[in-house]
């Protein structure tokens, strides 16, 4: 099943800033292909860079990958609830609170990567087993109306954004 991108009207202003990260028209295929890309990318990060911070107060590379785990779990949870027609508004989350309160800094990048790949596998299974109708269901997350399709879009775009950040700020 091909899952097309959301319309501009189905994306909040914040999500619209990520449009350039997803040129594909099939979001589910992009999500699947991204799994292998992430695995190869993270496995290619030199061990000496795992704890690198490009500036004071910035996350280590392994904390960035941990942030991807946290965010993907939250996005999947939101998508599940909305797909199941749960109309209960969902609160936002503050990644700047989550990361310092995690133990990503104490784990290996390999271990965090394995966790992310497991989470991504679960995310793929969740989305590929939804009906077409479920992708256009709407709910409230972080005080913004959002569709399941928009959440899938952001799951792909968010990872691409952070992969670019790692390339540009951590690996140069």
PAROTOR-460774 format. One record per residue: x, y, z of N, C-alpha, C in turn; residue number from 1. Coordinates in steps of 0.2 Angstrom, whole numbers, padded with zeros to 4 digits. Layout:
<<X, Y, Z>, <X, Y, Z>, <X, Y, Z>, NUM>
...
This chain:
<<0004, -0006, 0000>, <0000, 0000, 0000>, <0004, 0006, 0000>, 1>
<<0003, 0011, -0004>, <0007, 0017, -0005>, <0003, 0022, 0000>, 2>
<<0007, 0026, 0004>, <0004, 0031, 0008>, <0007, 0037, 0006>, 3>
<<0003, 0042, 0003>, <0005, 0048, 0001>, <0006, 0053, 0006>, 4>
<<0010, 0058, 0005>, <0011, 0064, 0010>, <0005, 0067, 0011>, 5>
<<0005, 0070, 0017>, <-0001, 0074, 0019>, <-0001, 0081, 0015>, 6>
<<-0007, 0083, 0015>, <-0008, 0090, 0011>, <-0005, 0095, 0016>, 7>
<<-0003, 0101, 0013>, <0000, 0106, 0017>, <-0005, 0108, 0023>, 8>
<<-0011, 0108, 0021>, <-0016, 0110, 0026>, <-0016, 0105, 0032>, 9>
<<-0014, 0099, 0031>, <-0014, 0094, 0037>, <-0008, 0094, 0041>, 10>
<<-0003, 0099, 0039>, <0003, 0100, 0043>, <0003, 0106, 0047>, 11>
<<0005, 0106, 0053>, <0006, 0112, 0057>, <0012, 0116, 0054>, 12>
<<0012, 0122, 0056>, <0018, 0127, 0054>, <0024, 0123, 0056>, 13>
<<0025, 0120, 0062>, <0031, 0117, 0064>, <0033, 0111, 0059>, 14>
<<0028, 0107, 0057>, <0029, 0101, 0053>, <0031, 0104, 0046>, 15>
<<0028, 0109, 0044>, <0029, 0112, 0037>, <0036, 0114, 0036>, 16>
<<0040, 0115, 0041>, <0047, 0117, 0041>, <0051, 0111, 0039>, 17>
<<0048, 0105, 0039>, <0052, 0099, 0038>, <0050, 0096, 0031>, 18>
<<0046, 0100, 0027>, <0044, 0097, 0020>, <0050, 0095, 0016>, 19>
<<0055, 0099, 0016>, <0061, 0098, 0011>, <0064, 0091, 0013>, 20>
<<0063, 0088, 0019>, <0066, 0082, 0020>, <0063, 0076, 0017>, 21>
<<0057, 0077, 0015>, <0053, 0071, 0012>, <0051, 0072, 0005>, 22>
<<0055, 0071, 0000>, <0052, 0072, -0007>, <0048, 0067, -0010>, 23>
<<0049, 0061, -0007>, <0045, 0055, -0009>, <0038, 0056, -0008>, 24>
<<0034, 0052, -0012>, <0027, 0052, -0012>, <0024, 0046, -0008>, 25>
<<0029, 0041, -0007>, <0026, 0035, -0003>, <0030, 0035, 0004>, 26>
<<0026, 0037, 0009>, <0029, 0038, 0016>, <0031, 0031, 0019>, 27>
<<0027, 0026, 0018>, <0028, 0020, 0021>, <0034, 0017, 0018>, 28>
<<0035, 0017, 0011>, <0041, 0015, 0008>, <0047, 0019, 0011>, 29>
<<0047, 0025, 0012>, <0052, 0029, 0014>, <0054, 0027, 0021>, 30>
<<0049, 0026, 0025>, <0050, 0023, 0032>, <0054, 0017, 0032>, 31>
<<0052, 0012, 0028>, <0055, 0006, 0028>, <0063, 0006, 0025>, 32>
<<0064, 0010, 0020>, <0070, 0011, 0017>, <0075, 0014, 0022>, 33>
<<0072, 0019, 0026>, <0076, 0023, 0031>, <0079, 0018, 0036>, 34>
<<0076, 0013, 0038>, <0079, 0008, 0043>, <0086, 0006, 0041>, 35>
<<0087, 0004, 0035>, <0093, 0001, 0033>, <0098, 0007, 0033>, 36>
<<0096, 0013, 0030>, <0100, 0019, 0030>, <0103, 0021, 0037>, 37>
<<0098, 0021, 0042>, <0100, 0023, 0048>, <0105, 0018, 0051>, 38>
<<0104, 0011, 0050>, <0108, 0006, 0053>, <0115, 0007, 0050>, 39>
<<0116, 0008, 0044>, <0123, 0009, 0040>, <0126, 0015, 0043>, 40>
<<0122, 0021, 0043>, <0124, 0027, 0045>, <0127, 0027, 0052>, 41>
<<0123, 0024, 0057>, <0125, 0024, 0064>, <0131, 0019, 0065>, 42>
<<0131, 0014, 0061>, <0137, 0009, 0062>, <0143, 0012, 0059>, 43>
<<0143, 0017, 0055>, <0149, 0021, 0052>, <0151, 0026, 0056>, 44>
<<0148, 0028, 0062>, <0151, 0033, 0066>, <0157, 0031, 0070>, 45>
<<0162, 0034, 0069>, <0168, 0032, 0073>, <0167, 0032, 0081>, 46>
<<0169, 0026, 0084>, <0168, 0026, 0092>, <0171, 0032, 0095>, 47>
<<0176, 0036, 0093>, <0178, 0042, 0096>, <0173, 0047, 0096>, 48>
<<0168, 0047, 0091>, <0163, 0052, 0090>, <0157, 0051, 0094>, 49>
<<0156, 0045, 0097>, <0150, 0044, 0101>, <0149, 0049, 0106>, 50>
<<0154, 0051, 0110>, <0153, 0055, 0115>, <0154, 0063, 0114>, 51>
<<0155, 0064, 0107>, <0157, 0071, 0105>, <0151, 0075, 0106>, 52>
<<0152, 0082, 0108>, <0147, 0087, 0108>, <0150, 0093, 0104>, 53>
<<0147, 0095, 0099>, <0149, 0100, 0095>, <0150, 0107, 0098>, 54>
<<0146, 0108, 0104>, <0146, 0114, 0108>, <0144, 0113, 0115>, 55>
<<0146, 0117, 0120>, <0144, 0116, 0127>, <0136, 0116, 0127>, 56>
<<0134, 0111, 0131>, <0127, 0110, 0132>, <0123, 0106, 0127>, 57>
<<0127, 0105, 0121>, <0123, 0101, 0116>, <0124, 0093, 0118>, 58>
<<0120, 0089, 0115>, <0120, 0082, 0116>, <0125, 0079, 0113>, 59>
<<0127, 0073, 0116>, <0132, 0068, 0112>, <0129, 0065, 0106>, 60>
<<0133, 0062, 0102>, <0130, 0059, 0096>, <0125, 0053, 0099>, 61>
<<0127, 0049, 0104>, <0123, 0044, 0106>, <0117, 0047, 0109>, 62>
<<0117, 0053, 0112>, <0111, 0055, 0115>, <0106, 0058, 0109>, 63>
<<0109, 0060, 0104>, <0105, 0062, 0098>, <0101, 0055, 0095>, 64>
<<0104, 0050, 0095>, <0101, 0044, 0092>, <0096, 0041, 0098>, 65>
<<0098, 0042, 0104>, <0093, 0041, 0109>, <0087, 0045, 0109>, 66>
<<0088, 0051, 0107>, <0082, 0056, 0106>, <0077, 0053, 0100>, 67>
<<0081, 0050, 0095>, <0077, 0047, 0090>, <0072, 0042, 0092>, 68>
<<0075, 0038, 0097>, <0071, 0032, 0100>, <0065, 0035, 0103>, 69>
<<0066, 0040, 0108>, <0061, 0043, 0112>, <0056, 0045, 0107>, 70>
<<0058, 0049, 0102>, <0053, 0053, 0098>, <0049, 0048, 0094>, 71>
<<0052, 0043, 0091>, <0049, 0038, 0087>, <0043, 0034, 0091>, 72>
<<0045, 0033, 0098>, <0040, 0029, 0102>, <0034, 0034, 0103>, 73>
<<0035, 0040, 0104>, <0030, 0045, 0106>, <0026, 0046, 0100>, 74>
<<0029, 0046, 0094>, <0025, 0047, 0087>, <0021, 0041, 0086>, 75>
<<0024, 0035, 0087>, <0020, 0029, 0086>, <0014, 0028, 0091>, 76>
<<0015, 0030, 0097>, <0009, 0030, 0102>, <0004, 0035, 0100>, 77>
<<0006, 0041, 0098>, <0001, 0046, 0095>, <-0003, 0043, 0089>, 78>
<<0001, 0040, 0084>, <-0002, 0037, 0078>, <-0007, 0032, 0080>, 79>
<<-0005, 0027, 0085>, <-0010, 0022, 0087>, <-0016, 0024, 0090>, 80>
<<-0016, 0029, 0094>, <-0022, 0032, 0098>, <-0026, 0035, 0093>, 81>
<<-0023, 0039, 0088>, <-0028, 0043, 0083>, <-0031, 0038, 0078>, 82>
<<-0027, 0033, 0076>, <-0029, 0028, 0071>, <-0035, 0024, 0074>, 83>
<<-0035, 0023, 0081>, <-0040, 0019, 0084>, <-0046, 0024, 0086>, 84>
<<-0046, 0030, 0084>, <-0051, 0035, 0085>, <-0052, 0037, 0092>, 85>
<<-0046, 0037, 0096>, <-0046, 0040, 0102>, <-0046, 0047, 0102>, 86>
<<-0051, 0051, 0104>, <-0051, 0058, 0103>, <-0048, 0062, 0109>, 87>
<<-0045, 0058, 0114>, <-0042, 0061, 0120>, <-0036, 0065, 0118>, 88>
<<-0036, 0072, 0119>, <-0030, 0076, 0118>, <-0024, 0073, 0121>, 89>
<<-0018, 0073, 0118>, <-0012, 0071, 0120>, <-0007, 0077, 0122>, 90>
<<-0004, 0076, 0127>, <0001, 0082, 0129>, <0007, 0081, 0125>, 91>
<<0011, 0087, 0124>, <0017, 0087, 0121>, <0023, 0084, 0125>, 92>
<<0029, 0084, 0123>, <0034, 0082, 0127>, <0040, 0086, 0126>, 93>
<<0045, 0087, 0131>, <0050, 0091, 0130>, <0057, 0087, 0130>, 94>
<<0059, 0087, 0124>, <0065, 0082, 0123>, <0071, 0085, 0127>, 95>
<<0071, 0091, 0128>, <0077, 0094, 0132>, <0076, 0092, 0140>, 96>
<<0070, 0089, 0142>, <0069, 0086, 0148>, <0071, 0079, 0148>, 97>
<<0068, 0075, 0142>, <0069, 0068, 0142>, <0076, 0066, 0141>, 98>
<<0080, 0069, 0137>, <0087, 0067, 0136>, <0092, 0067, 0142>, 99>
<<0092, 0073, 0146>, <0096, 0073, 0152>, <0093, 0068, 0157>, 100>
<<0087, 0066, 0157>, <0084, 0061, 0162>, <0084, 0054, 0159>, 101>
<<0088, 0053, 0154>, <0089, 0046, 0151>, <0096, 0044, 0153>, 102>
<<0097, 0038, 0151>, <0104, 0035, 0152>, <0108, 0034, 0146>, 103>
<<0106, 0037, 0141>, <0109, 0037, 0134>, <0117, 0038, 0134>, 104>
<<0118, 0043, 0138>, <0126, 0045, 0139>, <0130, 0039, 0142>, 105>
<<0127, 0035, 0145>, <0130, 0029, 0149>, <0130, 0023, 0145>, 106>
<<0127, 0023, 0139>, <0126, 0017, 0135>, <0131, 0017, 0129>, 107>
<<0132, 0012, 0125>, <0135, 0012, 0119>, <0131, 0014, 0113>, 108>
<<0134, 0017, 0108>, <0130, 0019, 0102>, <0127, 0013, 0099>, 109>
<<0131, 0007, 0099>, <0128, 0001, 0096>, <0122, -0001, 0100>, 110>
<<0122, -0001, 0106>, <0116, -0003, 0110>, <0110, 0001, 0109>, 111>
<<0111, 0008, 0108>, <0106, 0013, 0107>, <0103, 0012, 0100>, 112>
<<0108, 0010, 0095>, <0106, 0009, 0088>, <0102, 0003, 0088>, 113>
<<0103, -0002, 0091>, <0099, -0009, 0091>, <0092, -0007, 0094>, 114>
<<0092, -0003, 0099>, <0085, -0001, 0102>, <0081, 0003, 0097>, 115>
<<0085, 0008, 0093>, <0081, 0012, 0088>, <0078, 0007, 0083>, 116>
<<0083, 0002, 0080>, <0080, -0002, 0075>, <0074, -0006, 0077>, 117>
<<0074, -0008, 0083>, <0069, -0012, 0086>, <0062, -0008, 0086>, 118>
<<0063, -0002, 0088>, <0057, 0003, 0088>, <0055, 0004, 0081>, 119>
<<0060, 0005, 0077>, <0058, 0007, 0070>, <0054, 0001, 0067>, 120>
<<0056, -0005, 0068>, <0053, -0011, 0066>, <0046, -0011, 0068>, 121>
<<0045, -0010, 0074>, <0038, -0009, 0077>, <0034, -0004, 0074>, 122>
<<0037, 0002, 0073>, <0034, 0007, 0069>, <0031, 0005, 0062>, 123>
<<0036, 0002, 0059>, <0034, 0000, 0052>, <0028, -0005, 0052>, 124>
<<0028, -0010, 0057>, <0023, -0014, 0057>, <0016, -0011, 0059>, 125>
<<0016, -0006, 0063>, <0010, -0002, 0065>, <0007, 0001, 0059>, 126>
<<0012, 0005, 0056>, <0009, 0009, 0050>, <0007, 0004, 0044>, 127>
<<0011, -0001, 0043>, <0009, -0005, 0037>, <0003, -0009, 0038>, 128>
<<0000, -0010, 0044>, <-0006, -0014, 0045>, <-0012, -0009, 0047>, 129>
<<-0011, -0003, 0045>, <-0017, 0002, 0046>, <-0021, 0002, 0039>, 130>
<<-0027, 0003, 0040>, <-0031, 0004, 0034>, <-0030, 0011, 0031>, 131>
<<-0032, 0012, 0025>, <-0031, 0018, 0021>, <-0035, 0024, 0025>, 132>
<<-0041, 0022, 0028>, <-0045, 0027, 0031>, <-0041, 0029, 0038>, 133>
<<-0038, 0025, 0041>, <-0034, 0027, 0047>, <-0029, 0033, 0046>, 134>
<<-0026, 0033, 0041>, <-0021, 0038, 0039>, <-0024, 0045, 0039>, 135>
<<-0030, 0046, 0038>, <-0033, 0053, 0038>, <-0037, 0054, 0044>, 136>
<<-0037, 0050, 0049>, <-0040, 0051, 0056>, <-0036, 0057, 0059>, 137>
<<-0040, 0061, 0063>, <-0037, 0067, 0066>, <-0038, 0066, 0074>, 138>
<<-0033, 0069, 0077>, <-0033, 0069, 0084>, <-0029, 0075, 0086>, 139>
<<-0029, 0076, 0093>, <-0025, 0082, 0095>, <-0019, 0080, 0099>, 140>
<<-0013, 0082, 0097>, <-0007, 0081, 0101>, <-0003, 0088, 0101>, 141>
<<-0001, 0089, 0107>, <0003, 0095, 0109>, <-0001, 0101, 0107>, 142>
<<-0008, 0101, 0108>, <-0013, 0106, 0107>, <-0014, 0108, 0099>, 143>
<<-0012, 0103, 0095>, <-0012, 0104, 0088>, <-0016, 0098, 0085>, 144>
<<-0021, 0100, 0080>, <-0024, 0094, 0077>, <-0019, 0091, 0072>, 145>
<<-0019, 0085, 0071>, <-0015, 0081, 0067>, <-0018, 0075, 0065>, 146>
<<-0015, 0073, 0059>, <-0018, 0066, 0056>, <-0012, 0061, 0057>, 147>
<<-0014, 0055, 0056>, <-0010, 0049, 0057>, <-0005, 0050, 0051>, 148>
<<-0007, 0052, 0045>, <-0003, 0053, 0039>, <0003, 0058, 0041>, 149>
<<0001, 0063, 0044>, <0006, 0068, 0046>, <0011, 0066, 0051>, 150>
<<0009, 0061, 0056>, <0014, 0058, 0060>, <0018, 0054, 0057>, 151>
<<0016, 0050, 0052>, <0021, 0046, 0048>, <0026, 0050, 0044>, 152>
<<0023, 0056, 0041>, <0028, 0060, 0038>, <0033, 0063, 0042>, 153>
<<0031, 0065, 0048>, <0036, 0068, 0053>, <0041, 0062, 0055>, 154>
<<0039, 0056, 0056>, <0043, 0051, 0058>, <0049, 0050, 0053>, 155>
<<0048, 0051, 0047>, <0053, 0050, 0042>, <0057, 0057, 0042>, 156>
<<0054, 0063, 0042>, <0057, 0069, 0042>, <0062, 0070, 0048>, 157>
<<0059, 0068, 0054>, <0063, 0070, 0060>, <0070, 0066, 0060>, 158>
<<0070, 0060, 0058>, <0076, 0056, 0057>, <0081, 0059, 0052>, 159>
<<0078, 0061, 0047>, <0082, 0064, 0041>, <0085, 0071, 0044>, 160>
<<0082, 0074, 0047>, <0084, 0081, 0050>, <0090, 0079, 0055>, 161>
<<0089, 0075, 0059>, <0095, 0073, 0064>, <0101, 0070, 0061>, 162>
<<0100, 0066, 0056>, <0105, 0063, 0052>, <0109, 0068, 0049>, 163>
<<0106, 0073, 0046>, <0109, 0079, 0044>, <0113, 0083, 0049>, 164>
<<0110, 0084, 0055>, <0114, 0087, 0060>, <0120, 0084, 0062>, 165>
<<0119, 0077, 0063>, <0125, 0073, 0065>, <0131, 0074, 0059>, 166>
<<0129, 0073, 0053>, <0134, 0074, 0048>, <0137, 0081, 0048>, 167>
<<0133, 0086, 0048>, <0136, 0093, 0048>, <0139, 0095, 0054>, 168>
<<0137, 0093, 0060>, <0140, 0096, 0066>, <0144, 0091, 0070>, 169>
<<0143, 0085, 0069>, <0147, 0080, 0073>, <0152, 0076, 0070>, 170>
<<0152, 0076, 0063>, <0156, 0071, 0060>, <0161, 0075, 0055>, 171>
<<0161, 0082, 0055>, <0165, 0086, 0050>, <0172, 0087, 0054>, 172>
